[in-house]
Amino acid sequence: MRVALYSRVSTKDGRQDAENQLGQLREFATQQGWELTHEFVDHESGSRSDRRPQFQLMFTLASQRKFDILLFWSLDRLSREGVLQTLTHLNRLASYGIAFRSFTEQYLDSCGIFRDAIISIMATLAKQERLRISERTVAGLKVARLKGKRLGRPRIAADIAAITQLRDSGATLQQISDQTGISVSSVFNLLRRSAV
């Protein structure tokens, strides 16, 4: 089996050293008889995967099947984006045919006997997280309405007569947009509504 290691520390100031994780991961991979092919190390917060270049590279190489298993020190080193997003990352690896394993959380092993149970539990947790997010959003909108806040996009202040006159004189949607400062799609929608 070809193994890739993923390590992450939260700071760039040298107070945390990825080598602490990597040393243990290398030793474990050797004990398993795996061939070490890649090491990915990010010095970033785990809350945003789009800001971690090595994380992105790891997924690129995973999609190309450059390794067979991803080994990480713990799940929170892989991602701190919440259960739903973390499950999405793990499912993405699985969709590429890449197994995954946590060094410190032995139950989190897509090669082992607990694979289906772990994925099922994580899917349930992700579903609960989605419900909580939805409930908080609905509650927040309700409070905003009670306070009299207007929700949604702000209405576009537009002189429909001027826009219609420009269009009738042969101006394109882009030309009208340029002259009025209103987006092309909004100009189109305003003209369509005024024609009804």
DOLOZA-597197 format. One record per residue: x, y, z of N, C-alpha, C, O in turn; chain. Coordinates in steps of 0.05 Angstrom, whole numbers, plus 32768, in hexadecimal, padded with zeros to 4 digits. Example, Ala and Ser with C-alpha at 12.3 -4.5 7.8 and 13.67 -1.06 7.14 Angstrom:
2
PT, n_xx, n_yy, n_zz, ca_xx, ca_yy, ca_zz, c_xx, c_yy, c_zz, o_xx, o_yy, o_zz, chain
PT, 8108, 7F8E, 809C, 80F6, 7FA6, 809C, 8108, 7FBE, 809C, 811D, 7FBE, 80A9, A;
PT, 8101, 7FD3, 808E, 8111, 7FEB, 808F, 8102, 8001, 809D, 810C, 8017, 80A1, A;
END
This chain:
196
PT, n_xx, n_yy, n_zz, ca_xx, ca_yy, ca_zz, c_xx, c_yy, c_zz, o_xx, o_yy, o_zz, chain
PT, 8011, 7FE8, 8000, 8000, 8000, 8000, 8012, 8019, 8000, 8025, 801B, 800F, A;
PT, 800A, 802C, 7FEF, 8018, 8046, 7FEE, 8009, 8059, 8001, 7FF1, 805D, 7FFE, A;
PT, 8018, 8065, 8013, 800C, 8076, 8027, 8015, 8092, 8024, 802C, 8098, 801E, A;
PT, 8003, 80A5, 8028, 8009, 80C1, 802A, 8003, 80CB, 8046, 7FEF, 80C1, 8052, A;
PT, 8013, 80DC, 8050, 800E, 80E7, 806B, 8004, 8104, 8069, 800E, 8113, 8058, A;
PT, 7FF1, 810A, 807A, 7FE8, 8126, 807B, 7FEC, 8130, 8098, 7FE3, 8123, 80AB, A;
PT, 7FF9, 8147, 809A, 7FFE, 8153, 80B4, 7FF7, 8170, 80B3, 7FFA, 817D, 809E, A;
PT, 7FEC, 817B, 80C9, 7FE5, 8197, 80CA, 7FEB, 81A2, 80E5, 7FE4, 8196, 80FA, A;
PT, 7FF7, 81B9, 80E6, 7FFA, 81C8, 80FF, 7FED, 81E4, 80FA, 7FEC, 81ED, 80E3, A;
PT, 7FE3, 81EF, 810F, 7FD2, 8207, 810C, 7FE2, 8221, 8108, 7FD7, 8235, 80FE, A;
PT, 7FFB, 8221, 810F, 800A, 823B, 810E, 8023, 8239, 80FD, 802E, 8223, 80F9, A;
PT, 802B, 8250, 80F3, 8044, 8251, 80E3, 805B, 825C, 80F3, 8071, 825E, 80E8, A;
PT, 8057, 8262, 810D, 806B, 826F, 811D, 8080, 825C, 8129, 8091, 8264, 8138, A;
PT, 807E, 8242, 8123, 8091, 822F, 812D, 808B, 8224, 8149, 8099, 8213, 8153, A;
PT, 8075, 822D, 8155, 806E, 8223, 8170, 8064, 8206, 816E, 8066, 81F7, 8181, A;
PT, 8059, 81FF, 8157, 8050, 81E3, 8152, 8061, 81D8, 813C, 8067, 81E5, 8128, A;
PT, 8068, 81BF, 813F, 8079, 81B2, 812B, 806B, 819A, 8120, 8063, 8187, 812E, A;
PT, 8068, 8199, 8106, 805A, 8183, 80F8, 806B, 8169, 80FB, 8060, 8153, 80F8, A;
PT, 8084, 816C, 8100, 8096, 8154, 8102, 808D, 8142, 8119, 8092, 812A, 8118, A;
PT, 8080, 814D, 812E, 8076, 813C, 8143, 8062, 8128, 8139, 8063, 8111, 8140, A;
PT, 8050, 8131, 8127, 803C, 8120, 811C, 8049, 810D, 8107, 8045, 80F5, 8107, A;
PT, 805A, 8119, 80F6, 8065, 810A, 80DF, 8077, 80F2, 80E9, 8076, 80DD, 80DD, A;
PT, 8086, 80F7, 80FE, 8097, 80E1, 8108, 8087, 80C9, 8110, 808E, 80B2, 8109, A;
PT, 8071, 80CD, 811E, 8060, 80B7, 8126, 8052, 80AA, 810E, 804F, 8092, 810D, A;
PT, 804A, 80BA, 80FB, 803C, 80B0, 80E3, 804F, 809F, 80D2, 8048, 808A, 80C8, A;
PT, 8068, 80A9, 80CF, 807C, 809A, 80BF, 8081, 807E, 80CC, 8082, 806A, 80BF, A;
PT, 8085, 807F, 80E6, 808B, 8066, 80F5, 8074, 8052, 80F2, 8078, 803A, 80ED, A;
PT, 805B, 805C, 80F5, 8044, 804B, 80F2, 8042, 803F, 80D6, 803C, 8027, 80D3, A;
PT, 8046, 8050, 80C2, 8044, 8047, 80A6, 8059, 8031, 80A1, 8054, 801D, 8093, A;
PT, 8071, 8035, 80AC, 8086, 8020, 80A9, 807E, 8006, 80B6, 8083, 7FF1, 80AB, A;
PT, 8073, 8008, 80CE, 806A, 7FF0, 80DC, 8054, 7FE1, 80CC, 8053, 7FC8, 80CE, A;
PT, 8044, 7FEF, 80BD, 802F, 7FE3, 80AD, 8039, 7FD7, 8093, 802C, 7FC8, 8086, A;
PT, 8052, 7FDE, 808C, 805E, 7FD5, 8073, 8055, 7FE5, 805B, 8056, 7FDB, 8045, A;
PT, 804C, 7FFE, 8060, 8042, 800F, 804B, 805A, 801E, 803F, 806D, 8024, 804C, A;
PT, 8057, 8024, 8025, 806B, 8034, 8017, 8063, 8051, 8019, 804E, 8059, 800F, A;
PT, 8074, 8061, 8025, 806F, 807E, 8029, 8075, 808D, 800E, 808C, 808C, 8005, A;
PT, 8060, 8099, 8003, 8064, 80A7, 7FE9, 8062, 80C5, 7FEB, 8070, 80D3, 7FDC, A;
PT, 8052, 80D0, 7FFE, 804E, 80ED, 7FFF, 804B, 80F5, 801C, 8040, 80E6, 802D, A;
PT, 8054, 810D, 8022, 804E, 811A, 803C, 8043, 8136, 8036, 804F, 8146, 8027, A;
PT, 802C, 813C, 8041, 801F, 8156, 803D, 801E, 8163, 8058, 8014, 8158, 806C, A;
PT, 8028, 817C, 805A, 8029, 818A, 8073, 801F, 81A7, 806F, 8029, 81B5, 805E, A;
PT, 800A, 81AE, 807E, 8000, 81C9, 807D, 8005, 81D6, 8098, 8003, 81CA, 80AD, A;
PT, 800B, 81F0, 8097, 800E, 8201, 80AF, 7FF8, 8215, 80AE, 7FFC, 822D, 80AB, A;
PT, 7FDF, 820C, 80B2, 7FC7, 821C, 80B0, 7FB2, 8212, 80C3, 7FB4, 81FB, 80CD, A;
PT, 7F9F, 8222, 80C9, 7F88, 821A, 80D8, 7F79, 8204, 80C8, 7F79, 8204, 80AF, A;
PT, 7F6D, 81F2, 80D6, 7F5E, 81DC, 80C9, 7F41, 81E3, 80C2, 7F32, 81D3, 80B8, A;
PT, 7F3A, 81FD, 80C7, 7F1E, 8204, 80C3, 7F17, 820B, 80A6, 7EFF, 820D, 809F, A;
PT, 7F2B, 820F, 8095, 7F26, 8216, 8079, 7F39, 8206, 8067, 7F50, 820B, 8065, A;
PT, 7F2E, 81F1, 805A, 7F3E, 81E0, 8049, 7F48, 81EF, 8030, 7F5D, 81E7, 8025, A;
PT, 7F3A, 8204, 8028, 7F42, 8212, 8010, 7F5B, 8223, 8014, 7F66, 822D, 8001, A;
PT, 7F63, 8227, 802E, 7F7B, 8236, 8034, 7F93, 8224, 803A, 7FA7, 822E, 8043, A;
PT, 7F90, 820A, 8035, 7FA5, 81F7, 803B, 7FB0, 81EB, 8021, 7FA4, 81D9, 8017, A;
PT, 7FC6, 81F6, 8017, 7FCF, 81ED, 7FFD, 7FD7, 81CF, 7FFC, 7FD2, 81C2, 7FE8, A;
PT, 7FE3, 81C5, 8011, 7FEA, 81A8, 8011, 7FD2, 8196, 8013, 7FD2, 8181, 8007, A;
PT, 7FBD, 819F, 8020, 7FA4, 8191, 8021, 7F98, 818F, 8005, 7F8F, 8179, 7FFD, A;
PT, 7F99, 81A5, 7FF6, 7F8E, 81A5, 7FDB, 7F9F, 8193, 7FC9, 7F94, 8184, 7FB9, A;
PT, 7FB9, 8194, 7FCC, 7FCB, 8183, 7FBC, 7FC6, 8165, 7FC3, 7FC6, 8155, 7FB1, A;
PT, 7FC2, 815F, 7FDC, 7FBD, 8144, 7FE4, 7FA4, 8139, 7FD6, 7FA4, 8122, 7FCC, A;
PT, 7F8F, 8149, 7FD4, 7F77, 8140, 7FC6, 7F7C, 813D, 7FA8, 7F71, 812C, 7F9B, A;
PT, 7F8C, 814F, 7F9D, 7F92, 814D, 7F80, 7FA0, 8132, 7F7B, 7F99, 8124, 7F68, A;
PT, 7FB4, 812C, 7F8B, 7FC3, 8113, 7F87, 7FB2, 80FA, 7F8E, 7FB5, 80E5, 7F82, A;
PT, 7FA0, 80FE, 7FA1, 7F8D, 80E8, 7FA8, 7F7B, 80E2, 7F8F, 7F76, 80CA, 7F89, A;
PT, 7F72, 80F7, 7F82, 7F61, 80F2, 7F6B, 7F70, 80E5, 7F54, 7F64, 80D8, 7F43, A;
PT, 7F8A, 80E7, 7F54, 7F9B, 80DA, 7F40, 7FA5, 80BF, 7F49, 7FB5, 80B2, 7F3B, A;
PT, 7F9C, 80B6, 7F61, 7FA4, 809C, 7F6C, 7FC2, 8099, 7F70, 7FCD, 8084, 7F69, A;
PT, 7FCF, 80AE, 7F79, 7FEC, 80AE, 7F7E, 7FF3, 80A0, 7F98, 800B, 809B, 7F9D, A;
PT, 7FDF, 809A, 7FA8, 7FE3, 808B, 7FC1, 7FCA, 807B, 7FC6, 7FB5, 8081, 7FBA, A;
PT, 7FCB, 8068, 7FD9, 7FB5, 8057, 7FDE, 7FA6, 805D, 7FF9, 7F8F, 8058, 7FFC, A;
PT, 7FB6, 8068, 800B, 7FAA, 806E, 8026, 7FB5, 8088, 8030, 7FCD, 808F, 802C, A;
PT, 7FA4, 8097, 803D, 7FAD, 80B0, 804A, 7FAD, 80AC, 8068, 7F99, 80A3, 8074, A;
PT, 7FC4, 80B1, 8074, 7FC8, 80AE, 8091, 7FCB, 80CA, 809D, 7FDC, 80D9, 8094, A;
PT, 7FBB, 80D0, 80B1, 7FBD, 80EA, 80BF, 7FBE, 80E4, 80DD, 7FB5, 80CF, 80E6, A;
PT, 7FC9, 80F7, 80EC, 7FCD, 80F3, 8109, 7FB3, 80F1, 8118, 7FAF, 80E0, 8129, A;
PT, 7FA0, 8103, 8112, 7F85, 8103, 811E, 7F72, 8112, 810B, 7F7B, 8121, 80FA, A;
PT, 7F59, 810D, 810E, 7F45, 8118, 80FC, 7F46, 8137, 80FD, 7F42, 8144, 80E9, A;
PT, 7F4B, 8142, 8114, 7F4C, 8160, 8116, 7F65, 816B, 8108, 7F66, 8183, 8103, A;
PT, 7F79, 815B, 8102, 7F90, 8164, 80F3, 7F88, 8164, 80D5, 7F93, 8175, 80C6, A;
PT, 7F76, 8153, 80CD, 7F6C, 8152, 80B1, 7F59, 816A, 80AC, 7F5C, 8178, 8098, A;
PT, 7F46, 816E, 80BE, 7F32, 8183, 80BA, 7F25, 818B, 80D4, 7F20, 817A, 80E6, A;
PT, 7F20, 81A5, 80D7, 7F11, 81AF, 80EE, 7EF9, 81BF, 80E3, 7EF0, 81D2, 80EF, A;
PT, 7EEF, 81B6, 80CC, 7EDA, 81C5, 80BE, 7EBE, 81BC, 80C7, 7EAA, 81C5, 80BC, A;
PT, 7EBC, 81AA, 80DA, 7EA3, 81A0, 80E3, 7E9E, 8184, 80D8, 7EAC, 817C, 80C5, A;
PT, 7E8B, 8176, 80E3, 7E87, 815A, 80DC, 7E7F, 8157, 80BF, 7E89, 8146, 80B1, A;
PT, 7E6D, 8168, 80B6, 7E63, 8166, 809A, 7E79, 8169, 8086, 7E7C, 8158, 8074, A;
PT, 7E89, 817E, 8089, 7E9F, 8182, 8075, 7EB5, 816D, 8078, 7EC0, 8164, 8064, A;
PT, 7EBA, 8164, 8090, 7ECE, 814F, 8094, 7EC5, 8135, 8087, 7ED5, 8128, 807A, A;
PT, 7EAC, 812F, 808B, 7EA1, 8117, 807E, 7EA3, 8119, 8060, 7EA8, 8105, 8052, A;
PT, 7E9E, 8131, 8055, 7EA0, 8136, 8039, 7EBD, 8130, 802F, 7EC1, 8124, 801A, A;
PT, 7ED1, 8139, 803F, 7EED, 8133, 8037, 7EF2, 8115, 8037, 7EFF, 810B, 8025, A;
PT, 7EE9, 8107, 804C, 7EEE, 80EB, 804D, 7EDF, 80DC, 8037, 7EEB, 80C9, 802B, A;
PT, 7EC7, 80E4, 8031, 7EB8, 80D7, 801A, 7EC6, 80DD, 8000, 7EC6, 80CC, 7FEE, A;
PT, 7ED1, 80F5, 7FFD, 7EE0, 80FB, 7FE5, 7EF8, 80E9, 7FE1, 7EFD, 80DF, 7FCB, A;
PT, 7F07, 80E4, 7FF7, 7F1D, 80D2, 7FF5, 7F13, 80B6, 7FED, 7F1F, 80A9, 7FDB, A;
PT, 7EFE, 80AD, 7FFA, 7EF2, 8092, 7FF3, 7EEA, 8091, 7FD6, 7EED, 807C, 7FC9, A;
PT, 7EDF, 80A7, 7FCC, 7ED6, 80A7, 7FB0, 7EED, 80A4, 7F9C, 7EE9, 809A, 7F86, A;
PT, 7F05, 80AC, 7FA5, 7F1D, 80A9, 7F95, 7F29, 808D, 7F98, 7F3D, 8086, 7F8C, A;
PT, 7F1E, 807D, 7FAB, 7F29, 8063, 7FB0, 7F40, 8065, 7FC4, 7F50, 8052, 7FC5, A;
PT, 7F42, 807A, 7FD3, 7F57, 807E, 7FE7, 7F4C, 8078, 8003, 7F38, 8083, 800B, A;
PT, 7F5A, 8066, 8011, 7F53, 805F, 802C, 7F5E, 8075, 803E, 7F70, 8084, 8036, A;
PT, 7F55, 8076, 8057, 7F5F, 808A, 806A, 7F61, 807D, 8085, 7F52, 806A, 808C, A;
PT, 7F73, 8088, 8095, 7F77, 807E, 80B0, 7F81, 8094, 80C2, 7F93, 80A3, 80BB, A;
PT, 7F76, 8095, 80DA, 7F80, 80A7, 80EF, 7F93, 8098, 8101, 7F8C, 8082, 810A, A;
PT, 7FAA, 80A3, 8106, 7FBE, 8096, 8117, 7FB4, 8094, 8134, 7FB7, 807F, 8141, A;
PT, 7FA9, 80A9, 813F, 7FA1, 80AA, 815B, 7F85, 80A0, 8160, 7F7E, 809A, 8177, A;
PT, 7F74, 809F, 814C, 7F59, 8095, 814F, 7F56, 807B, 813F, 7F4E, 807C, 8128, A;
PT, 7F5C, 8065, 814B, 7F5E, 804B, 813D, 7F44, 8043, 8131, 7F43, 8034, 811D, A;
PT, 7F2D, 804C, 813C, 7F13, 8046, 8130, 7F0F, 8054, 8115, 7EFE, 804B, 8106, A;
PT, 7F1E, 8069, 8110, 7F1A, 8078, 80F7, 7F2D, 806D, 80E2, 7F42, 8078, 80DD, A;
PT, 7F24, 8057, 80D7, 7F36, 8047, 80C4, 7F24, 803C, 80AF, 7F15, 8029, 80B4, A;
PT, 7F26, 8046, 8096, 7F15, 803C, 8081, 7F1F, 8022, 8076, 7F12, 8016, 8064, A;
PT, 7F35, 8018, 8080, 7F3F, 7FFD, 8078, 7F36, 7FE8, 808C, 7F36, 7FD0, 8086, A;
PT, 7F2D, 7FF1, 80A3, 7F27, 7FDE, 80B9, 7F0A, 7FD5, 80BA, 7EFA, 7FDD, 80A9, A;
PT, 7F04, 7FC6, 80CF, 7EE9, 7FBA, 80D2, 7ED4, 7FCF, 80DA, 7EBC, 7FCA, 80D7, A;
PT, 7EDD, 7FE6, 80E5, 7ECA, 7FFA, 80EE, 7EC3, 800E, 80D8, 7EB4, 8021, 80DD, A;
PT, 7ECD, 800A, 80C0, 7EC9, 801E, 80AA, 7EAC, 8026, 80A7, 7EA5, 803E, 80A9, A;
PT, 7E9A, 8013, 80A2, 7E7E, 8019, 809D, 7E71, 8026, 80B6, 7E60, 8038, 80B3, A;
PT, 7E78, 801D, 80CE, 7E6C, 8028, 80E6, 7E75, 8046, 80E9, 7E64, 8057, 80F0, A;
PT, 7E8E, 804B, 80E5, 7E98, 8066, 80E8, 7E8B, 8079, 80D4, 7E83, 808F, 80DB, A;
PT, 7E8B, 8071, 80BB, 7E7E, 8082, 80A6, 7E61, 8087, 80AD, 7E57, 809D, 80A9, A;
PT, 7E53, 8073, 80B6, 7E37, 8075, 80BD, 7E33, 8089, 80D4, 7E22, 809A, 80D3, A;
PT, 7E44, 8087, 80E9, 7E43, 8099, 80FF, 7E49, 80B6, 80F7, 7E3B, 80C8, 80FE, A;
PT, 7E5E, 80B9, 80E6, 7E65, 80D4, 80DD, 7E4F, 80DF, 80CC, 7E49, 80F7, 80CD, A;
PT, 7E42, 80CF, 80BB, 7E2C, 80D9, 80AA, 7E15, 80E2, 80BC, 7E08, 80F6, 80B6, A;
PT, 7E0F, 80D3, 80D1, 7DFA, 80DB, 80E4, 7E01, 80F5, 80F1, 7DF0, 8107, 80F4, A;
PT, 7E1A, 80F8, 80FA, 7E22, 8111, 8107, 7E21, 8129, 80F3, 7E19, 813F, 80FA, A;
PT, 7E28, 8123, 80DA, 7E27, 8138, 80C5, 7E0A, 8141, 80C1, 7E04, 8159, 80BD, A;
PT, 7DF8, 812E, 80C1, 7DDC, 8134, 80BD, 7DD2, 8146, 80D4, 7DC3, 8159, 80CF, A;
PT, 7DDA, 813F, 80EC, 7DD2, 814E, 8103, 7DDD, 816B, 8102, 7DD0, 817E, 8109, A;
PT, 7DF6, 816D, 80F8, 7E02, 8187, 80F6, 7DF3, 8198, 80E1, 7DEF, 81B0, 80E5, A;
PT, 7DEB, 818C, 80CB, 7DDC, 819A, 80B7, 7DC2, 81A4, 80C2, 7DB9, 81BB, 80BD, A;
PT, 7DB4, 8193, 80D3, 7D9B, 819B, 80DF, 7D9F, 81B3, 80F3, 7D8F, 81C5, 80F4, A;
PT, 7DB5, 81B1, 8102, 7DBB, 81C7, 8115, 7DC0, 81E1, 8107, 7DB7, 81F6, 810F, A;
PT, 7DCF, 81E0, 80F1, 7DD5, 81F8, 80E1, 7DBB, 8204, 80D6, 7DB7, 821C, 80D7, A;
PT, 7DAA, 81F2, 80CC, 7D90, 81FB, 80C1, 7D7F, 8208, 80D7, 7D73, 821D, 80D3, A;
PT, 7D7E, 81FB, 80EF, 7D6E, 8206, 8105, 7D79, 8221, 810E, 7D69, 8234, 8113, A;
PT, 7D93, 8224, 810F, 7D9F, 823E, 8117, 7D99, 8253, 8102, 7D94, 826B, 8109, A;
PT, 7D9A, 824C, 80E9, 7D95, 825F, 80D3, 7D78, 8269, 80D5, 7D73, 8281, 80D3, A;
PT, 7D65, 8256, 80D8, 7D49, 825D, 80DA, 7D44, 826F, 80F2, 7D35, 8283, 80F0, A;
PT, 7D50, 8268, 8109, 7D4D, 8278, 8121, 7D59, 8294, 811D, 7D4D, 82A8, 8126, A;
PT, 7D70, 8296, 8110, 7D7C, 82B0, 810B, 7D6B, 82C1, 80F9, 7D69, 82D9, 80FD, A;
PT, 7D5F, 82B5, 80E4, 7D4E, 82C4, 80D2, 7D35, 82CE, 80E0, 7D2B, 82E4, 80DB, A;
PT, 7D2A, 82BE, 80F2, 7D12, 82C5, 8101, 7D18, 82DD, 8113, 7D08, 82F0, 8114, A;
PT, 7D2F, 82DD, 8121, 7D37, 82F3, 8132, 7D3B, 830D, 8121, 7D32, 8322, 8129, A;
PT, 7D48, 830A, 810A, 7D4C, 8321, 80F8, 7D32, 832D, 80EF, 7D2F, 8345, 80EF, A;
PT, 7D1F, 831C, 80E8, 7D04, 8326, 80DF, 7CF6, 8334, 80F6, 7CEA, 8349, 80F2, A;
PT, 7CF8, 8329, 810E, 7CEB, 8335, 8125, 7CF7, 8351, 812B, 7CE9, 8362, 8135, A;
PT, 7D10, 8354, 8125, 7D1D, 836E, 8129, 7D18, 8381, 8112, 7D22, 8398, 8112, A;
PT, 7D09, 8378, 80FE, 7D02, 8389, 80E8, 7D17, 838A, 80D2, 7D15, 839C, 80C0, A;
PT, 7D2A, 8379, 80D3, 7D3F, 8379, 80BE, 7D34, 836E, 80A4, 7D24, 835B, 80A4, A;
PT, 7D3B, 837A, 808F, 7D33, 8371, 8074, 7D47, 835C, 806B, 7D5F, 8361, 806A, A;
PT, 7D3D, 8345, 8063, 7D4E, 832F, 805C, 7D50, 832C, 803D, 7D3F, 8336, 802F, A;
PT, 7D65, 831F, 8034, 7D69, 831B, 8018, 7D7A, 8331, 800C, 7D84, 8343, 8019, A;
PT, 7D7D, 832F, 7FF2, 7D8D, 8343, 7FE4, 7D80, 835E, 7FE4, 7D67, 835F, 7FE3, A;
PT, 7D8F, 8373, 7FE5, 7D83, 838D, 7FE4, 7D77, 8392, 7FC8, 7D82, 838A, 7FB4, A;
PT, 7D60, 83A0, 7FC8, 7D54, 83A6, 7FAE, 7D65, 83BA, 7F9F, 7D72, 83CB, 7FAA, A;
PT, 7D64, 83B6, 7F84, 7D74, 83C8, 7F73, 7D64, 83E1, 7F6D, 7D4D, 83E0, 7F64, A;
PT, 7D70, 83F8, 7F72, 7D63, 8411, 7F6C, 7D69, 8417, 7F4E, 7D7F, 841D, 7F47, A;
PT, 7D54, 8415, 7F3E, 7D59, 8418, 7F21, 7D42, 8428, 7F15, 7D2B, 8427, 7F1D, A;
PT, 7D4A, 8438, 7F01, 7D36, 8447, 7EF2, 7D2E, 8436, 7EDA, 7D3B, 8436, 7EC6, A;
PT, 7D17, 8428, 7EDE, 7D0E, 8416, 7EC9, 7D09, 8424, 7EAF, 7D0F, 841A, 7E99, A;
PT, 7CFE, 843C, 7EB1, 7CF8, 844C, 7E98, 7D12, 8451, 7E89, 7D12, 844F, 7E70, A;
PT, 7D27, 8459, 7E97, 7D41, 845F, 7E8A, 7D4D, 8445, 7E7E, 7D58, 8446, 7E67, A;
PT, 7D4B, 842F, 7E8C, 7D55, 8416, 7E82, 7D46, 840D, 7E69, 7D52, 8404, 7E56, A;
PT, 7D2C, 8410, 7E6A, 7D1B, 8408, 7E53, 7D21, 841A, 7E3B, 7D23, 8410, 7E25, A;
PT, 7D25, 8434, 7E40, 7D2B, 8446, 7E2B, 7D46, 843F, 7E1E, 7D49, 8440, 7E05, A;
PT, 7D5A, 8438, 7E2E, 7D74, 8430, 7E24, 7D72, 8417, 7E12, 7D7E, 8415, 7DFD, A;
PT, 7D62, 8404, 7E1C, 7D5E, 83EB, 7E0D, 7D50, 83F1, 7DF3, 7D57, 83E6, 7DDE, A;
PT, 7D3B, 8402, 7DF3, 7D2C, 8409, 7DDB, 7D3D, 8417, 7DC7, 7D39, 8416, 7DAF, A;
PT, 7D52, 8426, 7DD1, 7D63, 8434, 7DBE, 7D79, 8422, 7DB3, 7D8A, 842B, 7DA3, A;
PT, 7D78, 8408, 7DBA, 7D8B, 83F5, 7DAE, 7DA3, 83EE, 7DBF, 7DB4, 83DF, 7DB6, A;
PT, 7DA4, 83F7, 7DD8, 7DBB, 83F1, 7DE9, 7DBA, 83D4, 7DF1, 7DA4, 83C9, 7DF6, A;
PT, 7DD1, 83C7, 7DF3, 7DD3, 83AB, 7DFC, 7DD0, 83AA, 7E1A, 7DD2, 83BF, 7E28, A;
PT, 7DCB, 8392, 7E25, 7DC9, 838F, 7E42, 7DE3, 8398, 7E4F, 7DE3, 83A5, 7E64, A;
PT, 7DFA, 8391, 7E43, 7E14, 8399, 7E4E, 7E17, 83B7, 7E4E, 7E22, 83C3, 7E61, A;
PT, 7E0F, 83C5, 7E38, 7E11, 83E2, 7E37, 7DFF, 83EF, 7E4C, 7E07, 8403, 7E59, A;
PT, 7DE7, 83E4, 7E50, 7DD5, 83EE, 7E65, 7DE2, 83EA, 7E80, 7DE1, 83FC, 7E91, A;
PT, 7DED, 83D3, 7E84, 7DFB, 83CD, 7E9D, 7E11, 83E1, 7EA3, 7E14, 83EB, 7EB9, A;
PT, 7E21, 83E6, 7E8F, 7E38, 83F8, 7E92, 7E2E, 8414, 7E99, 7E3B, 8422, 7EA9, A;
PT, 7E18, 841D, 7E8C, 7E0F, 8438, 7E91, 7E00, 843B, 7EAB, 7E01, 8451, 7EB7, A;
PT, 7DF3, 8426, 7EB5, 7DE3, 8429, 7ECD, 7DF1, 841E, 7EE6, 7DE9, 8424, 7EFC, A;
PT, 7E05, 840E, 7EE2, 7E13, 8402, 7EF9, 7E04, 83EA, 7F05, 7E09, 83E1, 7F1B, A;
PT, 7DF0, 83E0, 7EF6, 7DE1, 83C9, 7EFE, 7DEB, 83B1, 7EEE, 7DF1, 83B3, 7ED7, A;
PT, 7DEC, 839A, 7EFB, 7DF7, 8382, 7EEE, 7DE5, 837B, 7ED6, 7DCE, 8381, 7ED5, A;
PT, 7DF2, 836D, 7EC3, 7DE4, 8365, 7EAA, 7DCB, 8354, 7EB1, 7DB6, 8357, 7EA6, A;
PT, 7DCF, 8341, 7EC4, 7DB8, 832F, 7ECB, 7DA2, 833F, 7ED8, 7D8A, 8339, 7ED3, A;
PT, 7DA8, 8353, 7EE8, 7D94, 8364, 7EF4, 7D85, 8375, 7EDF, 7D6D, 8378, 7EE0, A;
PT, 7D94, 837F, 7ECC, 7D88, 838F, 7EB6, 7D75, 837D, 7EA7, 7D5E, 8385, 7EA1, A;
PT, 7D7D, 8365, 7EA1, 7D6C, 8351, 7E92, 7D53, 834C, 7EA2, 7D3D, 834D, 7E97, A;
PT, 7D55, 8347, 7EBC, 7D3E, 8341, 7ECC, 7D2B, 8359, 7ECF, 7D13, 8356, 7ECE, A;
PT, 7D36, 8371, 7ED1, 7D26, 8389, 7ED3, 7D16, 838D, 7EB9, 7CFE, 8394, 7EB9, A;
PT, 7D24, 838A, 7EA2, 7D16, 838D, 7E88, 7D00, 8377, 7E84, 7CEB, 837D, 7E7A, A;
PT, 7D06, 835F, 7E8D, 7CF3, 834A, 7E8A, 7CDA, 834F, 7E9B, 7CC3, 834B, 7E92, A;
PT, 7CDE, 8359, 7EB4, 7CC8, 835F, 7EC6, 7CB7, 8376, 7EBC, 7C9F, 8377, 7EBF, A;
PT, 7CC5, 838A, 7EB0, 7CB6, 83A1, 7EA6, 7CA6, 839B, 7E8D, 7C93, 83AA, 7E87, A;
PT, 7CAE, 8386, 7E7F, 7CA0, 837F, 7E67, 7C86, 836F, 7E6D, 7C75, 836C, 7E5B, A;
PT, 7C84, 8365, 7E85, 7C6C, 8355, 7E8C, 7C54, 8366, 7E91, 7C3F, 835B, 7E97, A;
END
